[in-house]
Amino acid sequence: MIARELAAWALGLAEVPGPVSAAATRHLLDGFGTALGALRTGAAAPAIEVARGLGGPPEAGVLGGGERLSAPAAALANGTLVHALDFDDTHAGGLVHATAVVLPAAFAVGQQTGASGREILTAAVAGYETACRVAAAAPHGFHARGLHATMVAGVFSSALVSARLLGLDARRAANALGIAGSQAGGLLAFLGTGASTKQLHPGFASQSGIVAARLAAAGATGPETVFDGPHGVFDTLSANPAEPASIVDGLGERWETTRIGIKPYAACQLSHATIGAVLDAMAREGFGADEVISVHAKVHPDSAPVVCDTSRDLTRPASPYAAKFSLPWTVAALITDRGLSLETFEPDSIARPEVTRLAARVSWDVTGSPGVVAADAPGQVTITLDDGREVAGSVPRSEGGGDRPLGRAALIAKFEGNAGVPATDAEAFARTVETLGDQQDAATVMRAAARLAQLTPSAQEKE
């Protein structure tokens, strides 16, 4: 059974190659940055309020805060914090936000059990491999069914991270995976509305995974056929054919942790290749928004239903989140502002009529790239100007992943902008996370995050 094999590997993982550990700390650093950004802007306030209300024994802290809650409650808040700005990392093969489900479980249960920094980091790597591999076993299959792959795959990742840190044996860890399967879900219905449910999905996944591991520890059982049996997660939740065996293929030899991309822009990952192509065109010709007659893009078939869904108004987004999932609006804002930032997707910004007018002039063709998943697809645009010129722009794939990784300096600059702290503080925090494997426990990182959160007032404190 795949669940049994995956559990045995995760529990037995002892030596993690240096490049894999380094990749994991890069992603944890990025996750702390997006969480601090959400804390600063108040983007995850409802989840934090509810987590505080759930309370429980003082096992784990909320990122950037001083209070301690039960591990499941802390994970609900922290998973929402990491993902609330939709600026967190993405594994292209599974189109899954891995850190948003790995970090909350690893640090919550790590604090609960008093695990060392090395134990937390190793558990995180097991979680990264699980989330990425489960999602990539059915590329776009969950999305095509109308489900968020991050939550579907995330419950398994969080369950296995928790099982390892709680000291479960392989049989109970496999049961935890089976139990987690009954909590997999996450509707994409938010796309056409102003709903904030997508922000909550990683929090739900992290919380549910911890609960699944606790239930298994208490003697509850789950189907070991959750991946490869009838009525399992792929049979039930994937609209596309799946390859469940790929979950365990090459474990310990091929590391998906090193293949996760870090977002340079706070928009849906499936727009990033087009964003890169527009930036390439802008670099070739210094045109302004008022010169643009039309923009035409080539869009991958799996990207179009998410960022070019014409059943909703793509030129007048219903919410900041809807703007991030509108390729026409994002492209129009990019050209108008000559860049994208967190402020681009604020409520006042998405109401700008000049961006709406330009977004209405963005069109696309749905064009597949054989053998290439959507988040790894190339970007191509043709921009027609008012003097008759046509400016072409292209990129081989989006920036931040694959052979176009975000460098350390760019990663720290992103962290600095998200957290709203000086460069020296961002650098110091980066060094703290990068040495997690040498630390006695999670306390040093959590204290450092809390100190950074105090440097910049939150949205609530500003009111």
N, C-alpha and C positions, 0 to 999 in steps of 0.2 A: 504494500500500500504506500502511496506517495506520502501521505501525511506522516506515517510511521518513519519513513526514510528521511524526510525533511526534518522531523523532530529529533531524530537520533543525530543527524549531522549538526544541527544547531546547538544541541546540548554538548556535543563532543568537541565543538570548535575551540581550539586552544591557541594555535599560532595563526595570527593574521598577518599577511605580508605587509611590509612597510608602506608601499604605495596605496594599499587598500585602507589601512588605518589613517593615512594622510588624507585620503579622499573623504573618509567618514568624518574627520574633524573639520574639513572644509565645509561639509554640508551641515554639520551641527552649528558651526559658526554662522552660516547663512541663515539657518533656522532661528537662532537666537536674535539675529538682526531683524528678521521679518516680524518676530514676536514683539520685540521692543518697539518697532514701528507701529504695530497694531495697538499696543498699549498706549503709546504716545498719542495716537489719533482717536482712541476710543472705539476702534472698529470691532473689538470683541467684548465690549462691555456687558451685553446680556449674558454671555456664557460665563463670564467671571462672577457676575452677580448670582447666577444660579448655582455655580460651583461653591461659592461661599455659603449659600443657603443650605446646600447638601452637607457641608461641614464634614463631620466624621472625626476619627482619631487623627492627631497631628502627624501624618506620615510624610507628606511631601509639600513643597511650596509651589505657588503660582509664579511663573517666570516674571522677574522684575518686581515681585512683591515680597512682603515679609511674613504673611500669614501662612500657616501650614494646615492642610486639609487632608482628607483621606486620599490615597493614591488615585482611585478612580475619579474623584471629583477634581483633583489637580490636573489630571490628564485631560478631562473634558475642557477645562479652561485653556490649558497649554496647547492642545491640538488646534483649538479654534484660533488662538493667538498666532500661531505659526502660519496659518493659512489665510487669515482674515483679509489680508491685502492682496491675495493671489499673486504674491511676489516670490513665493518659495519654489524650491527646485522641482525639476520634472525629469523622470526617466522616460526617454523617448519611446522605447520599445513597448512599455505598458501604459504610457501616458498617465503616470501615477505620480502624485506629490509625495515622495518617499519620506522626507524628513518630518513632515507634518504628522505622520503616524508613528515614526520611530522615536524621535526625540521625546515626546510626552511620556510614552511608556517607559523608555529607558531611564529617564531621570526621575519619574515618579516612583517606580518600583525600586530603582536604584537607591533612592533616598529612604524608602520604606525599609529596605533590607540592610542598609548600611554598606552597600557594595562599594568596592574600590573603583577608582577611575578606570582602571584597566578592565574590570568586569563590566562596567557600564558601556565602555567603548566596544568590547567584544560582543556584548548582547546587541548593541546598536547595529553592528555589521551583520549579525544574523538576521536582524529585522530588515535591514536594507535589502539583503539578498531575497528574503521572503516576499516583501512587498513588490519588488521589481519583477521577480520571476512569476509570481501568481498573476499579476496583471498582464505581463508580456506573453503568457501562455494562450491568451485570447486577444490578440491585438485589436483594439477598438470594439471588441465583442460586447463588453459591458456598456460602453457608451451607446452602441447601436441599439441596445435594449432600453436605453433611457436611464441608465444607472451611472453613477460616478465611480470610476474604477478605483479612485483613492480610498473610498470607504469600503468597497467590496474587498479589495486586497489588503486594506489597512487593518481590518479586524484580525486577520491571520498573522500579520507582522507583529502587532501589539501583543497578541496571545503568546507568540513564541518568545518574544523579548521578555515578557513577564514570566513565562514558564521557566526560562533559563535563570533569571534573577531570583525567582522563588525557590529554585532548587528542585523542580519537579523531575521525575524520572521520564524516560522516553515514552512509556505507556501513557502516563498522565498528560504529558505534553501533546501527544497525538490526540488525546481526548479533548484537550483545550482547543486544538485546531478544529476538531469536529463541532464543538460547541460554538466556536466563533462563526462557523459557516452559517448558523441559523440567525446570525446578527448582521450578515452582509447585506448591503443595500445602498441607499443614497440616491434619491430621485433627481434627475436633471430638470425637473419642472421649473426650477428657479430661472432658467434661461429667458423665458418670455415675460418675467415679472420683476418686481423690485424685491423679491424675497431674498433673505440672507441665509437660506438653508445650506448652500454650498460651503459657506464659512464654517458651519457647524460639523460638517461630515467628518473631518479628521478627528475632531474632539469626540464625536460619537464612537468612531472606530477605536480610538485609543482607550477610551473608557470601557467599551465593550470587550476589547481584547484582554484587559486586566481582569475584568469580571469573569471572563471565560476561563482564564488560568486559575483564578481562585476557586471557581466551581469544580474544575478538574482536580485541584488539590484537595477539595473537600469530598471527592468521590463521585461527582457527577461524570457521566460518560457522554461522548459524542461520536458520531460515525467516522471511523477511520477512512471511509470511502468518500469523504467530503470533496476530494479532488477528482478521483478516478472512478467513482461508482455511479450507479443510476441515481438520479435526483440530486446529484451533487451540485456544487457551485457553478460549474461550467454548463452542465445540462440545463440548469434552471435559469441562470442569469446572463448567459452569453448568447447574443444573437448570431455570432459567427462561429465557425468551427474552431475548436481549441486543441492544443497539444499539451495536455496535463503532464506528460512525461518530461517535458522541457523544464519543469519546475526543479527537478532534481538532476537534470543532465549537467555534468561538469561542475557539480558543487565542489568548492575548494580549488578548482582549477580555473574556471572562468568567473570573474568577479563583476557582477552587475553594479556593485557599489561605485566602481570607477567609471561607469558609463552614465551616471546621472548628470544632467546639465543644470547649471545655475542660471537663473533668469536675469538678464540685464534690464528687462522692462516689466512693469507691473500690469501686463495684459496677458490674455490667454496665450499659452505656449503655441497654439496652432496658428496664431497671427505672426509669430516672431520671424518666420522666414520672409513673409511679405514685408514686414517692418524693415528687415535687413536689406531687402531689394530696393525699397523706397529710399533708404539712407544712401545706398550705393548710387542711385540715380541723382539724388540731391548733391552728392559729392562730385559727380561728373559735371553737373550744370547748376549754377547757383540761382535757381529760380525761386520765386516766392509764391505763396498760396494764391494770390490774385492773378497769377499768370496761368494757372492750371485749368485747362478745359476738361480733361478727363484723366482718370487713372484706371488702368486695366491690369488685373492680376491673374496669375495662374495659381489655382488652389487645389490642393490634394483632395480626393474624394472623401476621405475621412475627416478632413478639416471643415469642409463646407457646411455640413449639418450643424456644426457647433458655432462657427463664427460668421457664417453667411446664411443663416436661417431666415428666409424671407417671410416666414409666418409671423414674424415680429418686426417692428419698425427699427431698422438698423441705423437710421439716420438721427432718430430722436430716442436715445436709450432711456428706458424706464428707470434706471438706477445707475450709480457708478459701476456696480458689478455687471449690469447689462452692457455698459459701454466697453468694459474690458473684453466682452464676448461679442463685440461687433467689429469685424474687420474693416468695413467702410468707415465707421466713426473713428476708429483708432488711427487708420491711415490719414484721414482728414485732419485729425488733431496733430499728428506727427508733422505733417507738412505745414500746418498753420503755426505751430509753436517751434518748429525746427528741433523737435526732440520730444521725449516722453518722460514724465516724472510722476510721482505719486499725486501731485497737485493736478495733473492733467485730468484725473478721474474724480475730482471732487464735484459735488452737486452743482455749484455755480458754473464750473467749467463745462460740464456735459450739456448745459442749457444754452451754450453759445450758438446763435443763429448762423454765424459765418462758418462754423465747423459743420453744422447740419447741411448747409447748402453745398459745401464741398463733398461731404459724405455721399450726397445724392448723385455725385458724378463719378463714383467709384463702382466699377463693374468687375466681373471675374468670369473665367472659364474654369470648369472642373476638369483637371488634368491629372491623371495618375502617374506615379513614378514606379514602375514595376519593381517589386521586392523592397521598396522603401516605405517605412512607416511614416505617418503624417508628420510627426514632430521632427523627423530627420530629413524631410523632403526639401528640395531646393526652393528658393523663392525667385519669382520673375515678375517684373512689372513693366508696363509701357505707359509713360506719362506724356500726354499731348498738351502742348503749350499754346498760348493764344497767338503766337507768331507762326504756327504751323509745325514747329519742331516736335519730333517724337524722341523722348529720352528714355532709353532702356536701362533698367537696373536689375541686377541678379546677385544671388549668393548661393553657394553650394549647399548650405544648410544654415539653420539659425545659429546665432552666436551663443556661446555659453556651454556647449556640450560637444561631444564627438571630437573632431579634430580642430574645433574652435573654442577651447575651454576659456573660461574667465580666469585671468591671471590673479595672483594674490593681491596685487595692488588694487585691481578693479574690484575684487571681492571686499576688501577692507573699505574702499570708498563707498561701495553699496551699503555695507554695514553702517558706516558713519552717517550716511544720509537717512537710512531707516531709523536708526536709534536717535538721531539728532544730537550727536555728541561730537566733541572735538576729535581731530585725527589722532592725537596722542592717546586718548582714552580708547578709541577703536582699536588701535594697534596693541595696546596693553591687554585688552580683552581677547583679541585674536590669539595672542601668545598664551593666555590662560587656557583657552579651549584647545589649542594645538598641543598642550602638554597634559591633557586630560588623562592619558594613559599612565602618567607618573604620579597622579594625585591620590591621596588617601581615600577620598570619597567625593561626592558631588558638591560638597559644601563650598569649595573655593569658587567654582564656576557660578553657583547660584548666588553667592554673596556678591560676586563681581557684576552679575546681571542686575541685581537689586540696586547696586550703587549707580550703575549707568542710568537706570530708570529714574533715579532721583535727580539726575543732572538736568533732565528736561521735563517740565510739568506735563502731565497727561491732559487730554482734552477735557476731562471732568474737572481737573484742578484749575484749568484756565477759565472755566465758566463762572 
